[in-house]
């Protein structure tokens, strides 16, 4: 009978998550709360721990991020990333993924990647490269930045769960950052060899023949030599072509005229750089307090032992202070901060974390013997199952923070070492499993060549191979690195 009840309760949890994914947005968190209501009032389970610290860390971080966005700080970061990408066109498949990763780490959100998508596409296409290679790799590696950022929503949840294990922010970052960089390089190496060159791609050639996309100057001479004159007309964006024209010299030989490819500019509002540096300074200060606990104020705990204040409190204090400093220094109206897209997205993430984490803790805490012991035994005997579980649940829920709160407590209860768990944690890269994320859809829509694509099979698309390569690389690298990280 007990097993039957646990199965029914598990069905409620899974059903709430499924309905939340289907509803989208705030729905994931709200369905999580409804699931908690059913477990408490219907099955008489005691309510689990409310994830207050994780919730308010997210609120603090997104408030600071939104203040930075309102002051033009995001535009400043994007302009820097854009310049780096455009200055390295020949190494784009290697440079763009690392840039996407680094800027996600600094900002705590992969939303910053949206502004880089057209830059990566234009840079790759102007230089005759297959856009899919850089676009798909960069989309995926931007997700790795979530588990390497001290100010991401998933890190907020993870820090709270790891409190008391001896594994704080410094130890976590010492594993996730280098492991992610290794994954970026490995993914780029593999991705550089994915797909046909544009002049061998029938989909692209059909688009050229139909006049929906213009052949860039970098490919013009080779195209003419193989297929003859280029189809005329305007660019697929409706403007006049910037790729140059085909000219005939005195001997009658066709050659490519110089391209009029102007660099893509990202205007930065006055004071945007100041706002960005205030935010980045706050992020670095958080890392500093994490590295050196002695810098934090210390007070007696319940047992009378003097201990430094927790990193959750530090992050909340610093990020709320950063938000106010940006508002005061850049004279940003508070009402403008509330209107920013980052604040809306962050609030959705906070509610999703709140609802799903509360429901998961309610279910797991009430069924420790039935759930945790057998699952823990499986994970303990084969730790790689944790990586698989994180990957799949992240793909199904599309929420890194909710997945973290659902599965990490099980791994901790199973007695898995914090270093091993941290090495597995970036398996949240499975969030790209289904093409349900804005970055994936935006990349596909931006790539007018048709090289970046989805298919009728939901789990097979341009992002599948880089996602799988990143997953394997980041976990293996993390498992090796954690062997030398002191607890």
C-alpha positions, -999 to +999 in steps of 0.1 A: +000+000+000+028+024+008+044+018-026+011+025-043+008+058-024+043+068-033+036+060-069+005+082-068+024+110-052+052+107-078+026+109-105+014+142-090+049+156-090+056+144-126+021+156-137+027+191-121+060+194-139+045+183-172+016+207-169+041+235-159+062+229-190+031+229-212+018+261-197+053+277-199+066+309-182+052+313-146+032+281-152+061+259-141+064+274-107+026+278-102+020+242-111+047+233-086+028+250-058-004+233-069+014+200-067+025+209-032-010+217-023-022+183-035+006+165-016-001+184+016-039+185+016-046+154-004-020+130+008-014+147+042+024+151+037+042+177+058+052+207+037+088+207+027+113+234+033+105+266+015+135+277-007+137+312+008+175+318+004+176+306-032+145+326-041+159+359-027+193+353-042+176+352-076+156+383-068+187+402-057+207+392-087+180+400-113+174+433-096+211+442-100+211+428-136+180+448-145+195+480-131+226+473-152+204+467-183+184+499-177+216+519-175+230+504-207+254+480-191+242+450-211+246+470-243+282+477-232+290+440-226+274+430-259+295+456-277+327+442-263+316+406-272+307+418-307+341+434-313+359+403-301+339+380-323+342+402-354+380+406-350+385+368-352+365+356-382+389+328-392+387+313-357+350+321-352+340+285-343+365+286-314+362+323-304+324+327-304+316+297-280+342+310-255+328+345-257+293+333-252+304+313-222+324+341-205+297+367-209+271+344-195+293+338-165+297+376-160+261+384-164+246+353-147+221+348-175+223+334-210+198+360-222+228+381-231+235+356-259+204+368-278+222+400-288+252+380-301+233+357-324+231+381-354+268+391-349+279+355-350+257+348-380+269+378-400+305+373-392+305+337-402+285+342-434+304+372-446+336+351-443+320+322-462+317+299-433+288+276-425+269+296-398+256+265-381+290+256-368+295+288-347+259+294-339+250+260-326+283+257-306+279+291-291+242+285-281+252+254-263+283+268-245+264+298-233+244+273-212+277+261-196+281+295-182+251+290-159+269+265-137+301+286-137+285+319-128+285+331-091+253+351-098+231+327-118+198+313-105+210+277-107+241+287-086+218+303-060+200+270-056+231+249-056+249+270-030+220+267-006+220+229-011+257+225-006+258+246+025+274+225+053+292+201+029+325+219+030+321+228-006+315+265-011+316+288-040+354+287-045+355+249-047+325+248-070+340+274-094+374+256-094+356+227-109+329+241-131+349+270-147+379+250-161+358+220-169+335+243-190+364+259-208+377+224-217+342+216-230+341+248-250+373+239-268+363+202-274+329+213-287+344+238-311+369+213-324+341+188-332+317+214-344+342+228-369+339+195-387+301+193-387+280+198-418+289+205-454+306+237-466+280+261-480+289+256-516+284+218-511+251+222-493+220+217-515+197+235-491+219+267-493+224+264-530+186+262-535+181+293-515+207+311-536+190+299-568+157+312-555+173+345-547+164+344-510+200+347-499+230+365-514+263+348-520+289+367-499+321+381-515+342+355-497+324+328-517+316+347-549+346+337-570+343+300-561+305+301-567+309+317-601+336+293-612+314+263-603+279+275-611+282+306-633+267+340-626+252+348-593+215+353-590+207+390-588+184+408-565+185+420-530+195+404-498+171+382-478+167+409-453+152+432-479+181+456-482+207+461-509+235+436-509+266+443-489+285+413-502+300+431-532+294+425-570+309+403-596+331+422-620+348+413-653+383+425-659+399+433-693+407+397-701+371+387-695+379+368-663+353+371-636+365+381-601+349+391-568+347+428-561+357+439-526+329+434-501+314+465-485+310+447-452+308+473-424+313+461-389+282+454-369+278+482-344+261+480-310+254+515-297+262+519-260+242+545-240+262+570-220+272+555-188+267+519-199+303+510-193+301+524-157+270+503-150+286+472-164+318+476-143+298+483-112+279+450-117+311+430-126+328+445-095+300+432-074+304+398-090+341+398-083+335+409-047+312+379-042+340+356-055+365+373-032+343+367-001+338+331-012+376+326-016+384+342+017+358+334+044+379+354+069+367+386+052+331+379+061+317+390+095+315+361+119+289+355+146+281+326+171+259+299+157+233+278+176+261+258+192+281+289+202+308+284+176+318+316+158+313+312+120+313+336+090+280+346+076+268+324+048+274+331+011+237+333+005+235+363+027+266+379+012+252+375-024+219+391-014+236+420+004+261+427-024+237+424-053+210+446-038+237+471-030+250+469-066+215+477-079+212+508-057+247+520-066+239+517-103+206+536-098+223+564-079+255+567-100+237+565-134+206+583-122+183+555-134+146+558-124+136+528-103+105+525-124+127+519-155+144+490-137+111+472-132+103+475-169+135+456-180+131+422-198+157+407-175+136+414-144+106+397-160+127+367-170+144+365-136+111+367-117+098+338-138+129+318-129+125+326-092+088+315-092+097+283-111+125+276-086+101+283-056+073+260-068+093+231-081+118+231-053+090+232-026+071+204-043+102+182-047+113+187-011+078+179+002+077+147-018+112+136-011+113+144+026+081+125+032+093+094+014+130+092+023+131+054+029+111+046-002+127+070-026+161+082-014+175+049-002+169+029-034+178+058-057+208+066-035+220+030-037+218+032-075+236+065-077+262+054-051+269+022-071+270+041-104+275+078-099+272+085-137+235+079-133+233+113-116+247+129-147+221+111-169+193+121-145+204+158-144+207+158-182+172+143-188+153+163-162+169+195-173+157+187-209+122+179-197+117+209-174+140+234-193+149+248-159+184+244-145+175+257-110+144+235-107+164+204-118+191+213-093+166+214-064+149+182-075+180+159-079+209+173-059+193+165-025+190+129-036+226+127-045+236+143-012+214+119+008+230+090-011+264+100+003+279+110-030+309+133-025+304+170-031+332+171-056+317+143-077+283+159-075+297+193-086+315+176-115+281+161-126+261+192-120+269+209-154+249+180-170+222+207-168+234+213-204+206+189-212+184+220-212+191+221-249+177+186-255+144+198-270+143+229-292+121+247-267+145+276-258+145+311-272+182+309-281+177+278-302+148+292-320+164+326-325+195+310-340+175+290-365+155+320-375+185+342-379+204+318-401+191+326-436+213+300-452+192+272-436+223+255-422+211+258-385+179+238-384+154+218-365+139+185-377+108+165-373+125+145-347+124+167-316+157+156-301+177+158-333+186+193-345+216+214-351+223+217-313+222+180-306+258+171-314+274+201-297+252+195-266+262+159-263+299+167-269+298+194-243+280+172-218+306+144-221+335+167-221+324+189-191+316+159-169+348+140-177+369+171-172+351+179-139+356+144-125+393+147-131+396+182-117+376+174-085+402+148-076+426+176-067+401+200-051+404+201-013+372+199+008 
